[in-house]
Amino acid sequence: MFSESHSLRNAIPTDKIRYDEKGLVPAIVQDYLDGTVLMMAWMNSESLQKTLETGETWFWSRSRQEFWHKGATSGHTQKIKSIRYDCDSDAILVSVEQIGDIACHTGERSCFHQVDGNIIPPPADTLSQVFQVICDRRDNPNESSYTCKLFAGGDNKILKKIGEEGAEVVMAFKDDNAEEIAGEVADLFYHTMVALAHHKVDIKDVYRKLQERRR
């Protein structure tokens, strides 16, 4: 039994969920760390109950007319972190830890990965998006890129910049200028993420630590 199922059941008034004429409700699945929308599927009352009891997502297949446990075959299961319902109680938002980081049957992280026929990752929070660009610069060097120049300089250059930016953040706070503070903190965030990427530490690992400490 999922250890948090009791709190999940309390959060979802299953008797008040408004299912459509086929007894289904849309369930939007979102990464609990960076907010990426991973997929949308359908639940009925039974699959919602299975989800709450097991702590992993279960859906109802309209084409096969059967339950399906996400990741049962691929191993890319989804561990429930929270479930919310909208103001009309006719849609569900499921926040999950995506095991294996692949939610789409195509092998992409998200089912919402196409824009005009091109594969483009869906938006996440700003830090995750910037980190993705930084990693791309690391893996696909461009001599004109400032980020690539930092990577080329290795730890000595990257860590020196973190030290400089940290000092500038302190001075901005001392000056008590909101715009300067925001700009300097943004610079510190950026250079810290370059160091993370250089040492192959994912930004989501930092998010996980923050989530743990939040408790």
Secondary structure, 3 states (H helix, E strand, C coil): CCCCHHHHHHHCCCCCCCCCCCCCEEEEEEECCCCCEEEEEEECHHHHHHHHHHCECEEEECCCCEEEECCCCCCCCEEEEEEEECCCCCCEEEEEEEHHHCCCCCCCCCCCCEECCEECCCCCCHHHHHHHHHHHHHHCCCCCCHHHHHHHHHHHHHHHHHHHHHHHHHHHHHHCCHHHHHHHHHHHHHHHHHHHHHCCCCHHHHHHHHHHHHC
